[in-house]
Every structure is written in C-alpha cells, then in structure tokens.
Amino acid sequence: MKVLDLQCALGHSFEGWFGSQADYDTQRAGGLVTCPVCNDSEITKMLSAPRLNLGHGAAPEPTPGQGTPAAGAASAAGGLPGRAADTSSAAQALPDVSPEVLQEMQAAMMKVVRQVMANTEDVGSQFAEEARKIHYGEREERNIRGQATREETEALLDEGIDVMALPVPENLKGTLQ
C-alpha cells in the first residue's frame, strides 16, 4: 500500500492510499482522485518521505521538528496525527495561520460536516417546504438538510425559520463510511 500526501488547487491537504504509483496515476487520470473538502479534481502529489502501510507494527513516532497537531487532530481523509501537511496555497490565503492550525481547522470542519450528515435526514430539493411544515407543526420535529435557493433561504429566515448554509463536499453526500 502506497500512502501519498496530496493537495488540491485550493490548498487542502489530504492523504491518498493506493496499491501502487500506477494505481494513483490511473485513478487521477480518470478523475477519481478528488479533494475530500471541496471535491476539486486538480490534485498534485506533494513531496513527502515514502511510507508503506504494511498493516502491522506501531505507527512511527514523529521526528523532532515535524509538525504535531493537537492530540486527536488528523487529516480530513483520516490520516494519522502528527503528519505535517503542506498547506502552502491555504497559507498564502491566510498568511498569519500556521500550516498546523490550517490542518486542524480543516479536520474540525470535516468532523462537523460528518456529524451533521450523520444526524440529519436529507430532504433534497424539498428543504424549504419541509422546513415550513416542521416549523408550523404539520410534520414531526426532526433535523433535516437539503438544498434551497438563496430566495427560498431568505424567505424562510423572514418567516422566523432558522436555517444555516453548510457547504458539503460532494464526496460526503453519499453513504458515510
């Protein structure tokens, strides 16, 4: 198993696990390698020390000077804590934020999105209609998510119905693993 450090055009860093370099090249050429945060398929392989996942043994200890995010922080793709990721593009957009903090922010955002996805019912394009029915007591109260236009969202807010826009990466909209 080959573990690669990858980055999208927007600077989101993540890990990809592939059977070989040829598997990575084939999947990338087919548009199957996408950013877990923004679903961008313009992916570059970052310079990193090779690491093979052989499925046994303990994870290596971080070397001195290697970035070590707070305990429990990991890359959005489920990477191991303590692996520093290159977030140069994101760092340019937020020059006062360290790469470690950017990685922690990305992981925290993905955790929130996954929690929302796991604890809400997807009502799709019927979101505005379903939110009104719940608000006015026509349907049982439950947590829902879906799509609404800007106009529908503004109308819901004008009616006193609390809604919040949450950008969800395309690859999280399917079944959660």
N, C-alpha and C positions, 0 to 999 in steps of 0.2 A: 504494500500500500504506500503510495507516494502522497505526502502532505505538502501542499503548496500554499504560500502566502499570496493572496490575490487582492486586487484593488480595482474598484470601478472608476469611471471617469470623474465622479463626484468626490472621490477620496475615501469612500467607505472601504475599510479593510476587513477581510474575512479569510477563512481557511477553506480550501477545497481538498477533498480526499479522492485520489484517482488510483486506478490499478497500475498505470504507467504513464510516461510522458505522452505516448501515442494516444492513450485514452483521453487525456486532457486536451490535446490538440484536436482530436476528432469532435469531442463534446463542445469545445469552444467554437470551432468552425461551424457546427450545427446550431449555434445559438442556445445551447443547453446550459452553459455556464453563465449565471446571472447573479447580480448582487442581491443578497437577502434583504437589504434595506430598501433599495429603490428600484430593483428589477432591471437595472441597466445591464446590457449585454456587452458593453465595451469594456472588457476586462483585461488587465495587464497582470503579468506574473511579477511579483516583487522579488528583489534579491533577498535570499534567505539561506541560512545554513540548511543543508538537506537533513531531513529527518524521516526515518522509515518507521511506520507503525507496524510492528510485528505481532501485536496483540498480547504481549506478555511483558512482565517486568514492570518496575516502577517508572513513573514519569521522571525525566531528568530534572535536577534542581536547577533553577535559574543561575546563570553565571553572574559574578559581580558586574554591576553596571548595566545589566539587562533590565529593561523596564518591567516593573512588577506592579500591576494594578492592585487595587484593594482586594482583600480576600473575597472570593466568590465571583469576581468580575471575569468575564470571558468574552471572546469574540461573538458576534451575532450568529455565526454558523456553528456555535457550540465548541469553540476552541478551548484550549487549556489556559487557565490563568497563568500569568507570568510570561506569556509570549508577547513581546512588544511588536506592534504592527506599524507599518509606515502609513501615516495619515497625512502625507505632505500636502495634498490638494486641500483637504479639510483644514489643515493647519494654516494654509495661506488665507482661507476664508475667515478663520478665527485666529489671528496671529498671537493673541495673548493666552491661548489654551494649549496646554501640553498634549502631545500625542497620547499619553496615558489617560488623560482626562477625556479626550475625544473618544477613545476606545471605551471608557467606562460609560460615557453618555450614550454611545451607540448601543452598547449592551443593555443599558437601562431602558432605552426606548423600545428595543425589541422585546424585552421582558414585559413591558406594559402592553404592547400590541398583542403579544401572545396571550396574556391574561384576559384582555378584552375579547379576543376571538374565542377563547375557551368558555367564557361566561356570558355570552350573548347569543341570541338567535338571529340568524341572517334572514331579513325580510326583503332583501334586494331592493328593487326599484319602488316597492310599496312602502318604503320607510315613512314618508310624510303621512300617508293615510293611516298606517298602523300606529304611529306615534300619537296622532289625534284620537284614535279610538281608545287607546290606553289612557290618555290624558282625560278624556271625557267619560271614562268608566264603561265604555262599550265592550272592552276586552279586558281580560285579566292583566294585572300589572306584571311586567317582566322586562328584562333587559334585552333590548334589540339593537341591531345595527343594520345598515343598508346604505343605499345611495339616494341622495337628494340633490336637486339643483340648488344653485345659490338663492333663487327666488323662493323655492319651497322652504329652504332653511330659514330665510328671513321671515317668511310668513309664520312658521312655527314659533320663532322667537317672539314675534309680535303678539301671538296668541298666549304667550306666557309658558310655552312648552320648551323646557331646557333641552338643547341639543348641542353636540360638540363635534366638530370636524376632526377626524383622525385619519391621516393618510396611512393606508395599509398596503405594504408591498404586495404585488400580485402573487408572489410565491407563498404568501401566508394565507391567502384567501381560500385555499383548498383544505383538505383534511390535515389537521395538525398531527405531527408525529411525536 
